[in-house]
Amino acid sequence: MNLLLRIINWCTPSNEKAFDNGNNILQLIIFNFLSAVTFITLLIVSVITVIQSHFNYFIVSLVAAIAIFTNQLIFRKKPQIIYATNILFLIFSIVMLWAIITGTINNQGILFYTLYPVIAISLLKKKHADRFVFVFLIITIAIILLPGIFKLQQSYTLTVQILYILFYIILYVLYKTTQILSDNRINELISEIQIAKQETQSKEEFISKISHQIRTPLNNLVVVTNLVNNSNLDDKQRDLIDTIQASTNNLVNVVNNITELSNVDVLQSKDYNQNFNLETLIKSTINLFDNESNQINFDVTISSDINFQLYGDPVKLKQVFLNLIENILKNSKPGAKNILIDIQKHSEWDKLSEIYFGISTRDLTQIAELTKIQNTEKTKKGKNTAVVKLLDFNIANRIIESYGGSIETNISSEVFEFKFVLKLTKSEILKEEQAQTTQSEEFPDLEKPKKVDLKDANVLLVEDNLINQKIVLLSLKKAVKSVEVANNGKEALDKFGSAKYDIILMDIQMPIMNGIVTTKKIRNIEKSTNSHTPIIAITANALLGDKEECLAAGMDDYISKPFQIETLITKMEKQLES
C-alpha cells in the first residue's frame, strides 16, 4: 500500500497550472504514469536491441521514447491535457501496432491488448477515446486476420483471434457502461451541490436581511434605554429599566452571533467600474491607517512602467489591501511596524495588464499554527489556503480569485510575504489626460479647516427612516447643537453642495441613492475644492466585507447598529480632531 501511495504521489503533478481548467486529477495521474512506463519500457527495449544488434528496432524505440519525453516536457511548461494525452496515445498506439507487425508480441501477449479500451477511456475524452478504440480494433483485426498481407513474423491461432476480438469488445462495453454510470452519479452529486449552494446563499441572504431589520429597532431600544436610565428614576423604575437594558444587551449578543455565523459573499456587492489611478488608490488606502496608535511605516514601490490608468472597481481593490493590512497589523508584534508594498507590471497585452502585488513584513507574530502549517501541508496550494484561513484573509482572497488570481505566501523565520497577480483592464484615457487627472488626484495640500469642537460642529445626518432620525437627533441633542437631516443620498448631495458641514453621518441602505454611491460622489466633488469632510457610516449591515466596502468607498469610520451613543460621539470627536 505504501508503495502504491508513493507511485500515486510521484505521478501527481507538482505544477499547480496542471489543475487549471477543471482537469481531472485521475486523468493527470494516468497520463504521467503511462508516459513514465512507456518511456522506461522503450528505453529498455532500445538497450536490448542494441545488444542484439537489431538497429532498426533500436531506432524506432529510441525515437518513440524521445517523442514521449518531449511531449511530457511540453505538457509541464504548457499544461494542455487534451493535446498531451492525444499525442501520448497516438505514440502509444503506433508502438503497440509496431510490436505486432515485428512479431514482438506472441499469442498470449496479444490478449493484453484487450486492455487498450480501458486505458483509452480512462485517459482520453469520451469522443477521442471512442475513436481511438474503434480505429485500433479495426487495424489490429486486419493485422491478425490477414498476416500474409502485412508479412508478420508471428502468426496467431484462430482461438487467440476470436478471444482477442471478444475480450476487446466485452471490456470496452463493460468499462464504457461503468464510466457512463459513474458520470451520471457525478453529475447528480454536482447538481445536488449546486442546489445546496443556492439554498445556503438564500439562507445567508435571509440572515442578512433579518439582521438588518432587527438591528435598526434594536439600536433604538439601546439608545432610548440609555437615555431613560440617565434620567431621574426611583428604585423600582430603575430596576425595571436595568432589566430591559440587560435583556436588550443579551439580544444584541444573539444578533452578533447570528451575523458571525453568516458568511454572505463579499462579491455580491455591486461593481462600481470607473477609471482610477493605482498609485493614488494605494496611497489613499495607506492614509486610513494614519490614526493607528502604534507607528506604522509603509514602504511603497510602484514600477515606473505602470504609466497608465486602470478601469474597473477601485472599491474591491481597496478592500483587498484593507483586509490584508488590517489582519497583518492584527497579527503583528507590538510597537513600530514596517510593511513593504511592491507593485510591478507582470505582463501586458491589448487592453489588459497583469500586475504583481507583493506585501511583506518582518513584524508578523510567530504564530504556532504557522509553523504547524509549514510542517504538515505538503503542497504549496494547501499551505496558501491554510495561511489565508488562519490570518483571516478571506475577503481579500475571494476578490483576488474573482480576478483569476490567488494569494501566495512565502513564510520564513525572517520575512512574511504575501503576493498575488491580478488581470486588470487598462483605461482608454490618453496619457495627457491621465497626467492631468493624476496631478489633480494625488493628494494636494488640503485646506486645513479650523478645529471645531463637537458641540459647535455642523452635522449632516443622512437617514431615510424617520424613527431612526428622531433617535439619533435625541441622542446627539446634548452633544451637538446643529444637526441637519437628509432623507436619502440625493438629498444629501443637494445639501452638501449648498452648505458647509463639519461631519456627515451616513446610512448605507437608502432609496434613490445609497450611502456608498453618495460617499463616492461627495469625494469626487471634494477633489475640485481641496477639502475633506469626515464621513462616518452608521449602518445595520454588520456582515463580512461591509466595513471594508464602506472604508474603500471613501468613508473615514464605521459603526454598526446597535451601538452605544458614547461610541458614536467618541468617533465623531476623533474625526473632528484629525
N, C-alpha and C positions, 0 to 999 in steps of 0.2 A: 504493500500500500504506500509506504514512504517513497519507494522508487517511482511509483506511478505519479504521485504528487510532485516529485521533482521534475519528471518529464513534462507534466502539465505546466508547472511554473516556468520551465525553460522555454516552452512553446508559447507562453502568454507574452504578447508584445509589450515591451517596456516603453515604446513610443506612444504617448497619450494621443497623438494625432490619429493613430490607427483606430481608435474607438470613436472618432467623429463620424457624422453622417449615419448614425444608427447601425454601424457594423456589428454583426453578431460575433460575440466572443468565441463561441464554439467554432464558427467558420474560420476565425483567425487562428485558433489553435490547430485545427485540422490542416489549414494551409501551411503553417510553419512546420508542423510535424511531417506532412507529406513531402514538403520541399527538402527537409533535412534527410529523411530516409532515402528518398530518390537520389539526392546528391551523393550521399555516402555510398549507396549501392553502386552507382555509376562509377565512382572513383575506384571502388574495389574491383569492379569489372575491368576498368581500364588497366589497373596494375596486373591483374591475372592475364589479360590478353597480351600485354607487353611481354610478360614472362613466357607465354606460349607462342610468341611471335605472330599473333593474329593482329597485324597492324590496322587492317580495315575496321575490325571491331573496336580496336583501341581509339581510332579517330572518332567514330560515331559516338561512343560512350563518353569520351572526353568533351566533345562539342556539346552534347546534351547536358553534361554536368556544368559546364561553363554557362550555358543558357539559363539553367535553373538558378545558379548562383547570381547571375546578373539580374534576373527577374526579382530575386529576393532583395538585392541591394536597391533596385529602383523602388520597390514597394516600401522599404524603410524610409527613403527620402520623400516619396510621394505616395502615401497610403491609399491607393485606388484599388480596393479589394476586388472589384468586379474584373478589371483588366488583368490584375495579377493572377487571380485564380484561373481565368480562361487561358492565359498563356501557359501557366503551370500544367493545366490539364491537357492542353494540346501537346506539350512536350512529353508528358507522361504517357499519353495515348500513342504517340509516334514510337516511343521507346518500347512499349508493350507489343505493338504490331511488328516492330523490327525484330524483337525477340522471337516471335512466332515464325517469321519468314526465315530467319537464320537458323532455326532449329534448336535454339537455346531452351525452349520450353517443350517438355515431353508430355505424354498422355495424362499423367497425374497433374503436372503443373498447369495445364490449360484450364483445369477446373477452378483454380484460384482466380482466374479471370472473371468468374461469375460474381466476384465481389465488386467489380467495376461499377455497377449501378449504385451500390451502397455508398461508395466513395464519392461518386459524381453528385448524388442527391444531397449528401452531407455538406459538400464543399461549394457547389455551384448554385446559382439562382435557378428557380424552377424551370424556366424556359430554356436556359442554356444546358441544364442537366439533362432534360429530355432529349435535346438534340444530340448531345454527345453520346448518350446511352444508345439511341437508335442507330446513329451512324456507325458507332463502334461495333454494335451487334451485326449489322449488315456486312461490314468489312470482314470481321472475324469468321462469320458463317461462310462467306465466299472463299476465304483462305483455307479453312479446314475441310470444306466440302470439295474444293477444286485444287488439290495440292499440285497437280500437274501443271496447271497454268502458271502458278506462282513459283514452281520449281523448288518446292520445300525440301529441306534436308530431313525433315521429321514428318512422318505421316501419322494420322490419328484414326483409331478404330471407330467403327460405327457406334459402338456403345458410348464411347467418350464424346463423340459428336452430338448424340441425342441428349446425353446428360448435361453437356455444356449448354446447349440451347434451352433445355427445360429448366435447369437451375438458374440460368441467367434471367429468364422471363419471370420465374417464380419470385426470386429475390427482388427483382425490380418492382413487381406488383405489391409484394408484402411491405417493402420498405417505403414505397410511394404511398400506400394506404396509411401506414403508420405516421408518415410525415403530414399527410392531409389531416388526420385526426388530431395530431399534435398542434398543427397550425390553427385548426378550428378552436381547440381548447385555449390556446394562447390568445386568440382574438377575443374569445369570450371573457378571459381574465382582463385583457386590456380594456374592453368595454365596461366591465364592472369597475375597474379602477377609475375610468373617466366619469362614470356615474357617481362614484364615491367622492371624487374631487369636486364635482358640481354640487353635490349635497353639502360637502364641507364648506365650500365657498358660500353657499346660500346661508348656512348656519352662521358663518363668520359675518356676513353682511347683516344678518338679523341681529347678531350680538352688537355689532357696531351701531346699528340704528337704535336698538333698545337702550344701549349705553348712552347715546346722545340724548334720547328722550328722557332718561332717568336723571342724568347729571344736571340738566337745567333746573328742574324744580327742586332737586336735592340741594343744589347750590343756594337757592333761595331760602330753603329751610335752615341751612347752616348760617347764612348771613343774618336772617331775621332772629334766629335763636340767640346768636351772639349779641345782637343789638338789645334784645329784651333782657338778656342776662346782665347787661351793664346798667340797666335802669334800676330804680328803687323798687325792690320786691320784698315782701315779707318772707319768712322762712318757708311757709308752705308753698308759696308760689315759686320760690327759688328751687325748692326740691323738685317740683313738677318740671320746671324748665331744665334743670340739670338732667332729669330722666330723659326728656325729649332730646337734649343735646347728646347724651351718651348713646341713645338709640340711633340718632342721625349719624354719629361718627361710626358706629358699627355698620350702618348701611353703606356709608362711604367706603369702608374697607371691603365690603362684599362686592360693590361695583368695581373697585380697583382690581380685585382678584379675578373677576369675570373678564375684564379687558386684558389682563395679563395672559389669560388662557387663550384669548382670541388672537389670531395672527393674520389679520387682514393684509393682503398683499399690497406692499407699497407701490407696486407697478400699476395698480388700479387707478391711481390718480391721473387726472387729465394732463396730456402733454401741452406745454406752452412753448411751441417752437418759435425761435427768433434768432437774429444774428447776435453773436456775442463774442467778446474778446476773452481769450483763455487766460491771459495774464491778469486782466482786471478781475476776472471771476475768482482766481486763486487768491489774489491779494485781499479781495473783499471778504472771502471766507476766513482767511487768517485773522482779519481785523475783529472778527466776532469773538476771538479768544484773548483780546487785549485786556479784558477785565478780570482775567483769572488771577486768583490770589498768589499763586506761585509764578515765578518768572519763566516765560516760555520763549525760547529763541527759535525762530523759523529761518532756515537757510534754503531759499528757493532758487533753483536753477532751471531756466526755460531756454531750450535750444533756440538759437537765432534764426534757424531755418523754418520755424513755425511763424512765418511772417504773413499770416492770413487769418481772417476771422472765421469763425465756425457758425454753422446753422444747426439749431437743434433746441433741446430743452436744457437751459443752463441750471434750472432748479434741480433736476435729477443729478447732474454732475456735481452740484454743490452739496447735495445730500450725501453723495459718496464720500466727499472729503470731510464733511461734518461728522459722519458716522465713524470713519476711520480715526480721525484726530481725537474725537471725544473719547473713544474707547482706548486709544493708545495712552492718553493722559490718565484715564481712569485706572489703567494697569501699570502706570509708571511709578518710579521711586519718588519719594517726597523731595522737595527742593527744586532747584533750577533744572529745566529740561531743554533738550535740543532736539528738534525734529527737522530732518533734511527732506526736501521735496525736489525730485529730479524729473523733469518733463522733456522728452526727446521725440523727434519725429521718427517713427519706426519704418514706415513705407508710405507711398503715395501713388495714386493713380486716378485719372479722370477727376471726379468731384469728391472723391473720398480720400481720407488720410487716416492711417493707423498711427496713433500716438501712444507712446510708452509713458506710464506714470509710475514713479517709484517713491515710496515713503519709508524712511528708515530712522531709527533712533537707537541710542546706546543705553537709554534710561528705562527700558521696559523691565518690570519686575521679573525676576527669575521664578515664574510660577511652576510649581511642582508638576502640574499636568502637562506643561510644555515639554519637559524632559521625558515624561511618560510617552507622549505622542511621538517624539523623535525616536524612541526605542521600540515602540510597538507597531507603528504604522510603517508598512514596508514600501508602499507606493507613494509617489510624490503627490498624486491626486488625493490619496487618503489623508496624508499629512496636512495638505492645504485645507481640506474640508473640516478636519478636526480643529485646526487652529482658528478658522473662521467662526466655528460654533463656540469655541472656548472664549474667544475675545469679543464675541457678540458683534461680528461684522456682517450680520445677516442682511441688513438693509443695503449696505454697500455692495455685497456680493450679488444680491438679486438684480440690482440695477446694472451692475457690470455684466452679468450673464445676459441681460436683455439686449446689451450691445454686442453680444457674441464673444465676450471675453471671460476671464476668470482670474480670481486673486491667487497669486503665487507667493509663497512665503519662503524666506531664507533666514533661518534662525540659528545663531551660533552663540558662543559664550560672550562674544564681543558686540555683536550687532543684531538687531531685529529689522528685517527688511520685508516690505510688502509691495508687490508690484503687479501691474496689470496693463493690458493693451486694449484700447478702445478704438473702434472703427467709427470715425465721425465725419460728418458732411461738411465740406468747405463752403463758405459763404460766397455768393456771386458778387459781393460788393467789391468794387475796384480798389486797388491799393491806395490811390489818392484819397478816396472816400474813407477807407479804413483808417488811414493815418489821422484824418481829421476827427473821425469818431473816437479813435483810441485816445487822442490827445484830450478830448473833452471828457472821456470816461475815467482816465487814470488818476483818480484821487486828487482833484485840485484842492488848493488851500481853501477849506470851507470857512465861511464867515463864522467866527466864534460868537455864539449868542451869549447874551448876558446871563449870568447864573440866576436861575429862577427857583424860588422856594416853592414847594408843592402847594402851599396854601394860596400862593399868588399865581399859580400856573393856569393857563387857559387850556382846558382839556376837551378833546372831541371824543365822544363815546359813539361808536358805530355798532348798533344793535337793532335788530328788527323786531324783537319780542318786547311788547310794552311792559309786561310784568318784570322782565329782566332789566329793562331800563330803570324802572322805579326802584328796584332792589339796589342796583349799582349807585344810582343817584342818592338814595337814602344812606348807603354805606359810606359814600365819599363826602357826605354833607358837611361833616365837621373838619375833614382834612383838606378839602378843596372848595374854593369859593365859586369858581366858574366852570361849569360843565355843559357843553352843548351836545345835542343828540342828533345823529343821522340815522335814518331808518334802514338804509341799505348802502351798498358800496357806491352807487351812482350819486346819491345824495351827499355822501361823504366827500367825493371828488369835487362836487359843486361848492361845498362849504370850504374845502381846503384851498380852492382857487380864489376865494373871496375874503378869507380871514387867516390870521396867523395863529397857529396852535403850538403849544409847547410840548404836548404829548398826545398820542392817539391810542385809545383802547379799541381794539378791532376784533369783532366777532368773525368767525370763518364762514359758517353756513348761513348765507343770506340770499333772499331772492334778488332778481335783476342783476346784481354783481356781487360775487362772493369776496371774502376778505383777502384771498391770495391775489386775485386779479387786481383788486383795489390797491393793495400794497405795491404791486409792480408798477401800476400807473402813477402812483404818488412818487415812487423813486425815480421814474423817468422824468417827471415834472421837475424834481429837485436837481437833476443834472444841469439844467439850464439856469438855476438860481444859486448854485453852490451852497445849498443849505441841506440840513438833515433834521427831520422831525422824528423823535423816537416813537416807535410803534410797538405796542405790547399786544400779543394775541391773547384774547380771552375766549376760550373755546371749550365746548363739551366733547370735542374729539380728543381722545387720550390713547389712541392705539398706535401700533407700530408705524413709525415714519411720520406721524403728524407733526411732532416737534421739529424734525429735520426739514420738513416741507415748509413750515412757517418761517424758520430762520433762513432757509435757502431763498425764499421769495423776497427777503429784504427786511423782515421784522427783526426787532432788536431783542425781544424777550418773549416768553411764552408762559402762560399759566392755564391749567386745565381746571374745569369745574368738576366737583365743588372745591372752593378754595377759602381760606381764611382771609378776611379783609385786610388784616395786618400784613399778610404776604404780598397782596397786590400793592398796598401802599409802599412797602419796602422796595418793591421792584420799580415803582414809579419814581421814588426818590433817587434810586440808583441811576436810572436813565437820565434824570434831570441833572444829576451831578456830573455824569460822564459826557 
